[in-house]
Amino acid sequence: FALYFVVWSASLSLFVAVGAAAGADAYVVTSPDGIAWTQRGTGKNFTLYSVAWSESLTLFTAVGSADGVDAYIVTSPDGTNWTERANPKNIILMGVTWSASLSLFVAAGSADGVDGYLITSPDGITWTERANPKNFAFYSVTWSESLSLFVAAGVADGADAYLITSPDGITWTERANPKNFTLYSVAWSEDK
């Protein structure tokens, strides 16, 4: 199996990591200490690429793809019991993040494998489609509480890095896009 992302819940004292087993089945493991891990179930023929935690909702939200062609979104209050949510067609979601101050999840990926795809949700259940730039694929999205800013990263036209930012998850602005490489992940540290 492969694990693609891990998140920490301070209130649950729990790590949750997501990925895929045998390249086809969703895979979730949890750990209270990062040493001993327990496998959890989420379903067959799905890959989970990212997971985010909302302290105020007491909710994990994980995103990925079903059979490599449709989005897959699941939520869990405890990292053990997972519920499937709305799954847009012909979309692959690669990243998800939570903004505590906006009470908003943002998920990023690609539509039909060629266009960027961004969706938002206040609860991890109901999702709204947002900006969808052409010829871009997003691999990661993060939130900076101190800057009040979302940043999504990926690739443009299959060859150049692509970065966009948003203060609200709805309106997005293109930023500097270095040539000839792909960005696979973006992160923010409040402790510089």
Backbone torsions as a table, in degrees:
resi	resn	phi	psi	omega
1	PHE	NA	162.0	179.4
2	ALA	-126.7	135.6	175.6
3	LEU	-107.6	132.5	-174.8
4	TYR	-108.3	-24.4	-175.2
5	PHE	-156.9	149.3	177.6
6	VAL	-136.2	144.7	178.5
7	VAL	-136.4	156.9	-178.8
8	TRP	-115.8	136.4	171.1
9	SER	-110.6	112.4	-179.4
10	ALA	-67.7	-41.0	-177.0
11	SER	-68.7	-30.2	177.0
12	LEU	-94.0	-7.8	-173.8
13	SER	49.6	55.9	-172.1
14	LEU	-145.8	130.2	167.3
15	PHE	-87.5	141.6	170.6
16	VAL	-127.6	125.4	177.8
17	ALA	-118.2	143.2	-177.4
18	VAL	-127.7	155.5	178.9
19	GLY	179.9	-139.2	-179.3
20	ALA	-146.4	144.4	176.1
21	ALA	-103.5	136.7	179.3
22	ALA	54.7	25.0	176.5
23	GLY	71.4	3.3	-174.5
24	ALA	-137.3	-26.7	-175.3
25	ASP	-106.8	135.9	178.7
26	ALA	-57.0	144.4	-176.0
27	TYR	-137.0	125.8	177.6
28	VAL	-129.2	133.9	173.6
29	VAL	-128.7	148.3	178.9
30	THR	-126.8	155.1	179.5
31	SER	-155.3	136.8	176.0
32	PRO	-83.5	-15.0	-173.6
33	ASP	-135.1	-1.3	-178.1
34	GLY	80.0	-1.1	-178.3
35	ILE	-108.1	-57.6	178.8
36	ALA	-94.3	126.3	-175.7
37	TRP	-120.3	144.3	179.0
38	THR	-121.3	130.2	179.0
39	GLN	-75.1	138.7	176.6
40	ARG	-121.3	160.0	-178.3
41	GLY	-105.2	145.5	175.3
42	THR	-139.0	-8.3	179.7
43	GLY	130.1	172.4	-176.8
44	LYS	-102.3	157.7	173.2
45	ASN	59.4	34.5	177.2
46	PHE	-132.5	150.0	172.4
47	THR	-121.3	130.2	176.0
48	LEU	-103.5	126.5	-176.9
49	TYR	-103.5	-22.2	-175.2
50	SER	-155.3	157.3	178.3
51	VAL	-146.7	143.7	177.7
52	ALA	-130.7	156.3	-179.9
53	TRP	-119.5	133.2	172.5
54	SER	-110.1	113.8	179.2
55	GLU	-66.1	-43.2	-176.4
56	SER	-68.6	-32.6	177.8
57	LEU	-90.2	-10.3	-171.6
58	THR	49.6	59.7	-172.2
59	LEU	-148.5	129.3	167.3
60	PHE	-89.3	139.7	171.9
61	THR	-126.7	124.2	179.7
62	ALA	-117.5	144.6	-178.9
63	VAL	-130.7	157.3	178.5
64	GLY	-178.7	-139.2	-179.7
65	SER	-140.0	150.1	176.2
66	ALA	-103.9	119.0	179.5
67	ASP	57.2	21.3	176.5
68	GLY	74.7	7.0	-177.7
69	VAL	-130.0	-26.6	-178.3
70	ASP	-120.4	150.2	179.0
71	ALA	-64.4	153.3	176.9
72	TYR	-136.3	121.5	-179.3
73	ILE	-126.7	128.3	176.5
74	VAL	-132.4	151.5	177.8
75	THR	-129.3	157.0	179.5
76	SER	-153.4	136.4	176.1
77	PRO	-83.0	-13.3	-172.4
78	ASP	-137.3	-1.6	-178.3
79	GLY	83.6	-8.5	-178.2
80	THR	-105.4	-49.8	-177.6
81	ASN	-100.6	120.1	-173.7
82	TRP	-116.9	142.3	179.3
83	THR	-122.3	129.1	178.0
84	GLU	-72.9	139.6	-179.9
85	ARG	-117.0	-166.6	179.6
86	ALA	-57.1	136.2	-177.3
87	ASN	-128.9	94.3	-179.7
88	PRO	-57.2	144.5	-179.3
89	LYS	-82.2	149.7	176.5
90	ASN	57.9	32.1	179.7
91	ILE	-129.1	141.6	170.0
92	ILE	-120.2	123.9	178.7
93	LEU	-99.9	126.1	-175.5
94	MET	-108.0	-22.0	-176.5
95	GLY	-145.3	151.6	175.7
96	VAL	-147.4	145.4	178.3
97	THR	-144.4	164.6	-179.5
98	TRP	-124.6	135.5	172.1
99	SER	-107.6	114.3	-179.8
100	ALA	-68.2	-41.1	-176.8
101	SER	-69.9	-29.8	177.9
102	LEU	-95.8	-7.9	-174.6
103	SER	50.0	57.9	-172.4
104	LEU	-147.6	130.1	167.1
105	PHE	-87.5	142.5	169.6
106	VAL	-126.2	129.4	176.2
107	ALA	-118.4	144.8	-176.2
108	ALA	-133.1	149.2	178.7
109	GLY	-174.9	-141.0	179.4
110	SER	-141.5	150.6	178.7
111	ALA	-106.6	128.8	179.8
112	ASP	55.9	20.5	177.2
113	GLY	73.5	3.8	-176.6
114	VAL	-131.0	-22.9	-176.6
115	ASP	-118.0	145.4	177.7
116	GLY	-62.8	153.3	-178.6
117	TYR	-145.2	122.7	179.8
118	LEU	-128.5	131.6	178.0
119	ILE	-132.2	155.0	179.3
120	THR	-128.9	156.5	178.1
121	SER	-153.8	135.1	176.2
122	PRO	-82.4	-12.4	-173.2
123	ASP	-137.4	-0.6	-177.9
124	GLY	80.7	-3.7	-176.5
125	ILE	-108.0	-54.9	-179.8
126	THR	-98.1	124.1	-174.7
127	TRP	-118.3	144.6	179.3
128	THR	-121.7	129.7	178.1
129	GLU	-70.1	137.5	178.9
130	ARG	-120.1	-142.2	-176.5
131	ALA	-59.6	139.8	178.0
132	ASN	-135.7	78.0	-179.6
133	PRO	-61.5	145.5	-179.5
134	LYS	-79.7	145.4	174.6
135	ASN	62.6	32.5	178.1
136	PHE	-132.4	149.8	173.2
137	ALA	-129.4	128.4	178.9
138	PHE	-97.4	137.0	179.0
139	TYR	-110.8	-17.6	-174.1
140	SER	-156.2	151.3	174.4
141	VAL	-146.6	143.7	178.8
142	THR	-143.9	168.6	-178.9
143	TRP	-126.9	135.6	172.6
144	SER	-108.6	114.1	179.9
145	GLU	-66.1	-42.4	-177.0
146	SER	-71.0	-29.5	177.5
147	LEU	-93.3	-9.9	-174.2
148	SER	50.9	56.5	-172.1
149	LEU	-148.3	131.3	167.6
150	PHE	-88.6	144.2	172.3
151	VAL	-130.3	128.3	175.4
152	ALA	-115.7	139.4	-176.6
153	ALA	-130.6	150.0	178.9
154	GLY	-177.2	-137.1	-175.8
155	VAL	-138.2	144.5	177.4
156	ALA	-111.4	133.5	177.5
157	ASP	54.0	24.0	177.7
158	GLY	71.2	8.4	-174.4
159	ALA	-138.7	-28.4	-173.0
160	ASP	-118.2	145.6	177.8
161	ALA	-61.9	151.1	-179.0
162	TYR	-141.0	125.5	179.6
163	LEU	-128.0	134.5	172.6
164	ILE	-134.8	155.6	-179.5
165	THR	-130.4	158.4	178.7
166	SER	-154.0	136.5	175.7
167	PRO	-82.9	-13.8	-173.6
168	ASP	-135.7	-2.6	-178.1
169	GLY	82.2	-4.1	-177.4
170	ILE	-107.3	-53.1	179.9
171	THR	-99.0	123.7	-174.9
172	TRP	-118.0	144.4	-179.4
173	THR	-123.9	129.6	177.3
174	GLU	-69.6	141.1	179.2
175	ARG	-119.0	-168.3	-179.7
176	ALA	-56.3	134.5	-177.6
177	ASN	-127.2	90.6	-179.7
178	PRO	-57.6	148.3	-176.3
179	LYS	-87.4	152.5	168.7
180	ASN	65.3	29.6	167.9
181	PHE	-157.7	163.0	-176.2
182	THR	-111.8	139.9	174.3
183	LEU	-99.8	123.9	-177.7
184	TYR	-102.4	-18.2	-177.9
185	SER	-154.0	149.9	175.3
186	VAL	-138.6	141.6	-178.3
187	ALA	-144.0	161.1	178.5
188	TRP	-131.8	139.5	175.8
189	SER	-116.9	120.3	176.4
190	GLU	-69.8	-27.7	178.0
191	ASP	-96.8	95.9	-173.1
192	LYS	-62.0	NA	NA
